[in-house]
Amino acid sequence: MGVRRRFPAAPRLGPTVLALLVSALTAASCGGSGPPRETVDSREPGRQSITAWIIEDEPARVRATRTDVVSFTKRTGIPVKVQAVGEDDLSGAVSTAAQAGTLPDVMQLPLASVHAYAANGLLDSVAAGDVIGRLGDQTFSQTALSLVSRDGRPGAVPSDGWGELLVYRKDLFKAAGLAPPTTLDAIRTAARRLHKPGTRAGITLATAPGQAFTAQTFEHVALAAGCQVVDDQSRIRLTSPPCRRAFRFYVDLARRYSPGGFQDVDTTRRAYFAGKAAMIFWSPFLLDAMAGLRDDAVPTCPQCRDDPAFLARNSGLVGALGTGERGATPAQFGELSSWGIVARGNVEAAGRFVEYMLSDGYLRWLSLSPQGKYPVRTGDASDLERYATAWARLNSGVERKAPLRRFYGQASIDRLGDGVRSFQRWGFPQGEAPLIGALRNQEPITRPLALAITGAIDADTAARQAQLEVEAVRARTR
């Protein structure tokens, strides 16, 4: 896989697996550079080893993480076995490990998974709170802390995040006299104007059902349209006027201006990299490959043969999107990566590991892929912006390294941080994080959406079917 996939679906454990999980948990009970430097002490742990699962499964990132944790082991005497789990495989891996009694001590988790696993009793919220307290809760983004918390208790320790982007061809927009596509109306207009059947799509859009990639892209569009999956009275609202508008917009865009067939994380990127699409929705993990800094995902547009960074230099980045209507507030989907400490594992040693990964090992962790890992612990007690400042100087890429501002400009790089500080998510403000965790496992909204895109049903029917599916998921989670 050329670039890291988006975060996987949050797992929903059925009654049988949950019982096994509880049993397994019971059985399991027997960076940076420059001053000031934070340190993890060398107190004797209860057991001299831990296992850490990470979803950074690209070989270069796994090697870099293992190198990073060597310093932790030298300082504390705690060996760490780092195991990479593919994002799409996380849910199954946790279920299998629960049944086998081989759960890790700490896991890197996406936001919805934090709440799903915390609700199932998998995560030690007290241990997470202790780590945050030792590091200083004032050193974290308060938005990030609120997102990982329920009833005032954090399910995990937030680390880094990204905000969804619309990437567009600035050169094509300029030639067509089009303004940057900062609203849904502007996206539709640009897609129509720049679509050249058989040559270039107006946009390459995620459409494959059952995938987090499609669900996240649709949620980004839906948030911009003012659509919320649940309202303040906890009522499912996918048939509301804003949500029906989001379904109609997405279906129309996919049918008329996106490549045919189901498009996924790989095919959308491939089309944009080949110069065969004028716009693409993607996470910031796209940016280093688009700048020609890695060999496993290479831009192939005609101009890219002479200038591998052509697309990067000629692409604009848009974060928050609006409807184009007066008074409408722009919105942006985003994702948060956190460290979850597994309950009844080696909690003390795991907590110290997480503390290290957010202090001395933090910048090396962020440097695995800086464009998609903006720090939500922005600094330490002596300098509350220490890590945010250092992040801006990190180089991206794999085979080749360079600062992204060389290709995208400082304003675009600043926008990456803005997206993490202000992104929105369905259900979290309404206290429905467990429901969202269950939805991420099943992705029920993407199925009727895909049916509408193929023409089997219309967009309004897709909204009604999605409403019924989400209501059914909620019934099963209560």
C-alpha positions as CSV (number, residue, x, y, z in Angstrom):
1,M,0.0,0.0,0.0
2,G,1.6,3.3,-1.1
3,V,0.3,5.5,1.6
4,R,-1.2,4.8,5.0
5,R,-4.9,4.0,4.8
6,R,-7.3,6.0,6.9
7,F,-8.2,4.8,10.3
8,P,-10.1,1.5,10.4
9,A,-13.6,0.9,11.4
10,A,-14.1,0.8,15.1
11,P,-14.8,-2.7,16.3
12,R,-18.1,-3.7,17.8
13,L,-17.7,-6.9,19.8
14,G,-20.7,-9.2,19.9
15,P,-21.8,-10.9,23.2
16,T,-19.7,-14.0,22.7
17,V,-16.6,-12.2,21.9
18,L,-17.2,-9.7,24.6
19,A,-17.5,-12.5,27.2
20,L,-14.2,-14.0,25.9
21,L,-12.7,-10.5,26.0
22,V,-13.6,-10.1,29.7
23,S,-12.2,-13.6,30.4
24,A,-9.0,-12.8,28.5
25,L,-8.6,-9.5,30.4
26,T,-9.0,-11.3,33.7
27,A,-6.5,-13.9,32.8
28,A,-4.0,-11.3,31.7
29,S,-4.1,-9.6,35.1
30,C,-1.8,-12.6,36.8
31,G,12.1,12.2,21.1
32,G,12.5,15.0,20.6
33,S,15.6,17.2,20.5
34,G,16.6,20.4,22.2
35,P,16.0,21.5,25.8
36,P,14.0,21.2,27.9
37,R,14.1,17.4,27.9
38,E,11.4,15.4,29.5
39,T,12.4,12.0,30.9
40,V,10.7,8.8,31.8
41,D,12.0,7.5,35.1
42,S,13.5,4.0,35.6
43,R,11.2,2.7,38.4
44,E,11.1,-1.1,38.4
45,P,8.0,-2.2,36.5
46,G,5.7,-5.1,37.6
47,R,6.8,-7.2,34.5
48,Q,9.8,-6.5,32.4
49,S,8.1,-6.5,28.9
50,I,5.1,-5.1,27.1
51,T,3.6,-5.5,23.7
52,A,2.5,-2.4,21.7
53,W,0.3,-2.6,18.6
54,I,0.6,0.2,16.1
55,I,-1.5,0.8,12.9
56,E,1.5,2.5,11.2
57,D,2.0,-0.7,9.3
58,E,4.3,0.4,6.4
59,P,7.7,-1.3,6.8
60,A,9.7,2.0,7.1
61,R,7.4,3.3,9.8
62,V,7.5,0.0,11.7
63,R,11.3,0.0,11.6
64,A,11.5,3.6,12.7
65,T,9.1,3.0,15.6
66,R,11.2,0.0,16.8
67,T,14.3,2.1,16.7
68,D,12.5,4.8,18.6
69,V,11.5,2.5,21.5
70,V,15.1,1.3,21.9
71,S,15.8,4.5,23.9
72,F,12.8,3.7,26.1
73,T,14.0,0.2,26.8
74,K,17.6,1.5,27.6
75,R,16.2,4.0,30.0
76,T,13.6,1.9,31.8
77,G,14.7,-1.7,31.3
78,I,11.3,-2.5,29.8
79,P,11.6,-4.4,26.5
80,V,8.8,-3.4,24.0
81,K,7.6,-5.8,21.3
82,V,6.2,-3.5,18.5
83,Q,3.6,-5.3,16.4
84,A,2.1,-3.6,13.3
85,V,-1.6,-4.3,12.6
86,G,-3.1,-3.2,9.4
87,E,-5.8,-0.6,9.9
88,D,-8.4,-2.7,8.2
89,D,-7.4,-5.7,10.3
90,L,-7.5,-4.1,13.7
91,S,-11.0,-5.1,14.7
92,G,-10.4,-8.8,13.8
93,A,-7.0,-8.8,15.4
94,V,-8.5,-7.6,18.7
95,S,-11.3,-10.1,18.6
96,T,-8.8,-12.9,17.9
97,A,-6.4,-11.8,20.6
98,A,-9.2,-11.6,23.1
99,Q,-10.2,-15.2,22.5
100,A,-6.6,-16.4,22.6
101,G,-5.7,-14.3,25.7
102,T,-2.9,-12.5,23.8
103,L,-4.1,-8.9,23.9
104,P,-1.3,-6.3,23.8
105,D,-0.6,-3.9,26.7
106,V,-1.0,-0.8,24.6
107,M,-2.6,0.0,21.3
108,Q,-2.6,3.0,18.8
109,L,-6.3,3.6,18.2
110,P,-8.5,5.9,16.0
111,L,-11.0,8.0,17.8
112,A,-14.2,5.9,17.3
113,S,-12.3,2.8,18.5
114,V,-11.3,4.5,21.7
115,H,-14.9,4.9,22.7
116,A,-16.0,1.5,21.4
117,Y,-13.3,-0.3,23.4
118,A,-13.7,1.9,26.5
119,A,-17.4,1.1,26.5
120,N,-16.5,-2.6,26.3
121,G,-14.2,-2.4,29.3
122,L,-11.0,-3.0,27.2
123,L,-9.2,0.2,28.1
124,D,-8.0,1.4,31.4
125,S,-9.4,5.0,31.7
126,V,-7.8,5.5,35.1
127,A,-4.3,4.7,33.7
128,A,-4.9,7.0,30.7
129,G,-5.9,9.8,33.1
130,D,-2.8,9.3,35.2
131,V,-0.6,9.6,32.1
132,I,-2.3,12.8,31.1
133,G,-2.0,14.1,34.7
134,R,1.8,13.4,34.8
135,L,2.3,15.1,31.4
136,G,0.1,18.0,32.3
137,D,-3.4,18.3,30.9
138,Q,-2.7,21.9,30.1
139,T,-0.1,20.7,27.5
140,F,-2.8,19.0,25.4
141,S,-5.3,20.4,23.0
142,Q,-8.5,20.6,25.1
143,T,-10.5,19.7,22.0
144,A,-8.5,16.5,21.8
145,L,-9.0,15.7,25.4
146,S,-12.8,16.3,25.2
147,L,-13.0,14.0,22.1
148,V,-11.4,11.0,23.8
149,S,-13.4,11.5,27.0
150,R,-16.8,10.5,28.2
151,D,-18.4,11.7,31.4
152,G,-15.2,13.5,32.1
153,R,-13.0,10.4,31.9
154,P,-10.5,9.9,29.1
155,G,-10.6,6.5,27.3
156,A,-7.1,6.9,26.0
157,V,-4.3,9.4,25.7
158,P,-4.6,11.6,22.5
159,S,-1.4,11.9,20.4
160,D,-1.9,13.3,16.9
161,G,-4.4,13.9,14.2
162,W,-5.4,15.1,10.7
163,G,-8.2,17.0,9.0
164,E,-9.8,15.9,5.7
165,L,-8.7,17.8,2.6
166,L,-10.0,18.6,-0.8
167,V,-7.0,18.6,-3.1
168,Y,-7.5,20.4,-6.4
169,R,-5.5,21.3,-9.5
170,K,-4.7,25.0,-9.2
171,D,-3.4,25.2,-12.7
172,L,-6.6,23.8,-14.2
173,F,-8.8,26.1,-12.0
174,K,-6.8,29.1,-13.0
175,A,-7.1,28.3,-16.7
176,A,-10.8,27.9,-16.4
177,G,-11.2,31.1,-14.4
178,L,-12.5,29.2,-11.3
179,A,-12.0,30.3,-7.7
180,P,-10.7,27.8,-5.1
181,P,-13.4,25.2,-4.3
182,T,-14.2,26.2,-0.7
183,T,-18.0,25.4,-0.8
184,L,-20.1,22.5,-2.0
185,D,-21.6,24.7,-4.7
186,A,-18.1,25.6,-5.9
187,I,-17.1,22.0,-6.0
188,R,-20.1,21.1,-8.1
189,T,-19.5,24.0,-10.5
190,A,-15.8,23.1,-10.9
191,A,-16.5,19.4,-11.4
192,R,-18.9,20.2,-14.2
193,R,-16.6,22.7,-15.9
194,L,-13.5,20.5,-15.7
195,H,-15.0,17.1,-16.5
196,K,-13.8,15.8,-19.8
197,P,-15.4,12.4,-20.5
198,G,-12.7,9.9,-21.5
199,T,-9.9,12.2,-20.6
200,R,-10.3,13.7,-17.1
201,A,-12.8,13.4,-14.3
202,G,-14.1,16.5,-12.6
203,I,-13.4,14.7,-9.3
204,T,-12.3,11.3,-8.2
205,L,-14.7,10.4,-5.4
206,A,-14.8,7.5,-2.9
207,T,-17.7,5.2,-3.6
208,A,-16.8,1.7,-2.5
209,P,-19.4,0.4,0.1
210,G,-18.4,-0.9,3.5
211,Q,-15.1,1.1,3.6
212,A,-14.1,3.7,6.2
213,F,-12.6,5.7,3.3
214,T,-16.0,6.2,1.7
215,A,-17.7,6.8,5.1
216,Q,-15.2,9.5,6.1
217,T,-15.4,11.3,2.8
218,F,-19.2,11.3,2.9
219,E,-19.2,12.5,6.5
220,H,-16.9,15.4,5.5
221,V,-19.4,16.4,2.7
222,A,-22.4,15.9,5.0
223,L,-20.9,18.0,7.8
224,A,-20.3,20.8,5.3
225,A,-24.0,20.5,4.3
226,G,-25.1,20.8,7.9
227,C,-26.1,17.2,8.2
228,Q,-25.8,15.5,11.6
229,V,-26.4,11.8,12.0
230,V,-28.1,12.5,15.4
231,D,-29.5,15.6,17.0
232,D,-29.4,17.0,20.5
233,Q,-32.4,14.9,21.5
234,S,-30.5,11.7,20.3
235,R,-32.8,11.3,17.4
236,I,-31.3,9.8,14.2
237,R,-31.6,12.6,11.6
238,L,-30.4,11.2,8.3
239,T,-33.7,12.1,6.6
240,S,-33.5,15.7,7.6
241,P,-33.3,18.3,4.8
242,P,-29.5,18.9,5.3
243,C,-28.8,15.2,5.1
244,R,-31.0,14.6,2.1
245,R,-29.1,17.4,0.5
246,A,-25.8,15.7,1.3
247,F,-26.9,12.4,-0.2
248,R,-28.2,14.2,-3.4
249,F,-24.9,16.2,-3.7
250,Y,-22.7,13.1,-3.3
251,V,-24.7,10.9,-5.5
252,D,-24.9,13.5,-8.3
253,L,-21.2,14.2,-8.1
254,A,-20.3,10.5,-8.2
255,R,-22.7,9.6,-11.1
256,R,-21.8,12.5,-13.3
257,Y,-18.3,13.7,-12.7
258,S,-16.3,10.8,-11.0
259,P,-14.8,7.8,-12.7
260,G,-17.2,4.9,-13.1
261,G,-17.2,1.8,-10.9
262,F,-16.5,1.7,-7.2
263,Q,-13.6,3.9,-6.3
264,D,-11.5,3.3,-3.2
265,V,-8.5,4.7,-1.4
266,D,-6.1,3.3,-4.1
267,T,-8.0,4.1,-7.3
268,T,-8.9,7.7,-6.3
269,R,-5.2,8.4,-5.6
270,R,-4.1,6.7,-8.8
271,A,-6.5,8.8,-10.9
272,Y,-5.4,12.1,-9.4
273,F,-1.7,11.1,-9.6
274,A,-2.2,10.3,-13.3
275,G,-3.6,13.7,-14.0
276,K,-7.0,12.2,-14.8
277,A,-9.0,14.0,-12.1
278,A,-9.2,17.7,-11.3
279,M,-10.1,17.2,-7.6
280,I,-9.8,14.5,-4.9
281,F,-10.9,14.1,-1.3
282,W,-8.1,12.5,0.8
283,S,-6.3,12.8,4.1
284,P,-3.0,14.7,4.4
285,F,-1.2,11.4,4.2
286,L,-1.4,11.9,0.4
287,L,1.0,14.9,0.4
288,D,4.5,13.4,0.6
289,A,3.8,10.9,-2.2
290,M,2.3,13.7,-4.3
291,A,5.5,15.6,-3.9
292,G,7.5,12.7,-5.3
293,L,9.2,11.8,-1.9
294,R,8.5,8.1,-2.0
295,D,8.8,5.3,-4.5
296,D,5.8,3.2,-3.6
297,A,3.2,5.8,-4.7
298,V,4.5,7.8,-7.6
299,P,2.8,10.6,-9.5
300,T,2.4,9.5,-13.2
301,C,0.9,12.6,-14.9
302,P,2.6,13.6,-18.2
303,Q,4.2,16.6,-16.5
304,C,5.4,14.5,-13.6
305,R,8.0,12.7,-15.8
306,D,10.2,15.8,-15.9
307,D,9.1,17.1,-12.5
308,P,8.0,14.5,-9.9
309,A,6.7,17.3,-7.7
310,F,4.6,18.9,-10.4
311,L,1.2,17.9,-8.9
312,A,2.3,19.1,-5.4
313,R,3.4,22.5,-6.9
314,N,0.1,22.8,-8.8
315,S,-2.3,21.6,-6.2
316,G,-4.3,23.6,-3.7
317,L,-5.5,22.4,-0.3
318,V,-8.9,23.1,1.1
319,G,-9.9,22.1,4.6
320,A,-13.2,23.3,6.0
321,L,-16.0,23.5,3.5
322,G,-19.2,25.5,3.5
323,T,-22.5,25.3,1.7
324,G,-22.1,28.6,-0.1
325,E,-25.1,30.1,1.7
326,R,-24.8,33.2,3.8
327,G,-24.2,32.6,7.5
328,A,-23.4,28.9,7.0
329,T,-20.4,27.7,9.1
330,P,-17.7,25.8,7.3
331,A,-17.0,22.3,8.7
332,Q,-14.3,19.6,8.3
333,F,-14.0,16.0,9.2
334,G,-10.9,14.9,11.1
335,E,-9.3,11.9,12.8
336,L,-7.5,11.6,16.1
337,S,-4.9,8.9,16.9
338,S,-4.5,8.0,20.6
339,W,-2.7,5.5,22.8
340,G,-5.1,3.1,24.6
341,I,-3.8,1.3,27.7
342,V,-5.3,-2.2,27.9
343,A,-7.0,-3.0,31.1
344,R,-5.5,-5.7,33.3
345,G,-2.4,-5.8,31.1
346,N,1.0,-4.5,32.3
347,V,-0.7,-1.2,33.0
348,E,2.2,0.5,34.8
349,A,4.8,-0.3,32.2
350,A,2.3,0.6,29.4
351,G,1.6,3.9,31.0
352,R,5.3,4.7,31.1
353,F,5.6,3.7,27.5
354,V,2.8,6.1,26.5
355,E,4.3,8.8,28.5
356,Y,7.6,8.3,26.6
357,M,5.8,8.4,23.3
358,L,4.4,11.8,24.1
359,S,7.6,13.3,25.5
360,D,11.2,12.1,24.6
361,G,10.0,9.9,21.8
362,Y,7.3,12.2,20.5
363,L,9.0,14.0,17.7
364,R,10.4,10.8,16.3
365,W,6.9,9.4,16.3
366,L,5.5,12.4,14.6
367,S,8.3,12.3,12.0
368,L,7.0,9.0,10.7
369,S,4.6,11.0,8.6
370,P,4.4,14.6,9.7
371,Q,1.7,15.7,7.2
372,G,-0.8,13.3,8.8
373,K,0.4,13.5,12.4
374,Y,-0.1,17.0,13.8
375,P,0.7,17.0,17.6
376,V,-2.3,17.4,19.9
377,R,0.1,17.6,22.8
378,T,1.5,20.9,21.6
379,G,4.2,21.4,24.2
380,D,5.4,20.7,27.7
381,A,5.3,22.6,31.0
382,S,8.2,24.8,30.1
383,D,7.0,25.6,26.6
384,L,3.4,25.0,25.6
385,E,4.2,25.3,21.9
386,R,7.4,23.2,21.9
387,Y,6.1,20.3,19.9
388,A,4.0,22.3,17.5
389,T,6.9,24.5,16.7
390,A,9.2,21.5,16.2
391,W,6.6,19.7,14.0
392,A,6.7,22.6,11.5
393,R,10.4,21.9,10.9
394,L,10.1,18.1,10.4
395,N,10.8,16.6,7.0
396,S,8.3,14.3,5.2
397,G,8.9,11.4,2.8
398,V,10.5,8.0,2.7
399,E,13.2,7.5,0.1
400,R,13.6,11.3,-0.1
401,K,13.1,13.8,2.7
402,A,12.0,17.4,2.4
403,P,9.9,19.9,4.3
404,L,6.4,20.1,2.8
405,R,6.3,23.9,2.7
406,R,8.8,23.6,-0.1
407,F,6.0,22.3,-2.3
408,Y,2.8,23.5,-0.8
409,G,3.6,26.8,0.8
410,Q,3.4,27.9,4.4
411,A,-0.2,28.8,4.3
412,S,-1.2,25.3,3.2
413,I,1.0,23.8,6.0
414,D,-0.6,26.0,8.6
415,R,-4.0,24.8,7.3
416,L,-3.0,21.2,8.4
417,G,-2.8,22.4,12.0
418,D,-6.0,24.4,11.7
419,G,-7.8,21.3,10.6
420,V,-6.7,19.3,13.6
421,R,-7.6,22.0,16.0
422,S,-11.1,22.6,14.7
423,F,-12.3,19.4,13.0
424,Q,-15.8,18.0,13.7
425,R,-17.3,14.6,14.0
426,W,-20.8,13.1,13.9
427,G,-22.3,12.2,17.2
428,F,-19.5,13.3,19.6
429,P,-21.1,16.7,20.6
430,Q,-24.4,14.9,21.2
431,G,-22.8,12.3,23.6
432,E,-23.2,9.5,21.0
433,A,-19.6,8.3,20.8
434,P,-20.5,4.6,21.4
435,L,-23.0,4.7,18.5
436,I,-20.4,6.2,16.2
437,G,-17.9,3.5,17.2
438,A,-20.4,0.9,16.2
439,L,-21.1,2.7,12.9
440,R,-17.4,2.7,12.1
441,N,-17.4,-1.1,12.4
442,Q,-20.3,-1.7,10.1
443,E,-20.3,1.4,7.8
444,P,-24.1,1.0,7.2
445,I,-24.4,4.4,5.5
446,T,-22.1,3.5,2.7
447,R,-24.3,0.7,1.4
448,P,-27.4,2.6,0.5
449,L,-25.1,5.4,-0.7
450,A,-23.4,3.0,-3.1
451,L,-26.8,1.7,-4.3
452,A,-27.9,5.2,-5.2
453,I,-24.6,5.9,-7.0
454,T,-25.2,2.8,-9.2
455,G,-28.7,4.0,-9.9
456,A,-30.5,1.1,-8.1
457,I,-32.3,3.6,-5.9
458,D,-32.5,7.4,-5.7
459,A,-30.7,9.6,-3.2
460,D,-33.7,10.3,-1.0
461,T,-34.4,6.5,-0.8
462,A,-30.7,6.1,0.2
463,A,-31.1,8.6,3.0
464,R,-34.2,6.7,4.3
465,Q,-32.4,3.3,4.1
466,A,-29.4,4.8,5.9
467,Q,-31.7,6.1,8.6
468,L,-33.2,2.6,9.1
469,E,-29.8,1.0,9.1
470,V,-28.4,3.4,11.7
471,E,-31.5,2.9,13.9
472,A,-30.9,-0.8,13.7
473,V,-27.3,-0.4,14.8
474,R,-28.3,1.7,17.7
475,A,-30.9,-0.9,18.8
476,R,-28.1,-3.5,18.8
477,T,-25.7,-1.4,20.9
478,R,-28.2,-0.7,23.7
